[in-house]
Amino acid sequence: MFQFLRKPSSRTHFRARSASRDIETDHARALSILRAIDEALDAAKVEKSGLSVRIDDVLGRAAVTFGNDSDEYLTREPQDSRYQDLMGREIANGQRRLAELDLGIAHFEFLRTAVLTRFPDLGASSAVPGPNTTE
């Protein structure tokens, strides 16, 4: 009966891959995941760096246009007040995004550590440099 259910093929025996080939396959898969994590981590750090510079610039311009007298807001032109409000909203949005990026970077670093913990030989590989540490 089993002969009837078996598909005809040129092979007569089932053969699995060798253990070394399985290791190579697993290594290649983990390496692709690690590279994707590193790319995402680097992109988030670059975005954070650029956004930080832009926020610092806007904060500096806002401080100059805000004035330093306690009653400065009373004599300010309505157009200047609208500009201050706009800069305040943009600064708040930028700072919110910086907080999101900080959290995302921490998550990507955790994922990178988890992959390297499971596949420690990937860290020794010269094909995978460490993440860019410029902030």
PESULDA-V723131 format. One record per pair of residues at least 6 apart in sequence whose C-alpha atoms are under 6 Angstrom apart, sorted by the first residue. I is the first residue (numbers start at 1). J is the second residue. If there is no record, write none. Layout:
BEGIN
i=I j=J
i=I j=J
END
This chain:
BEGIN
i=38 j=131
i=41 j=108
i=42 j=132
i=49 j=135
END
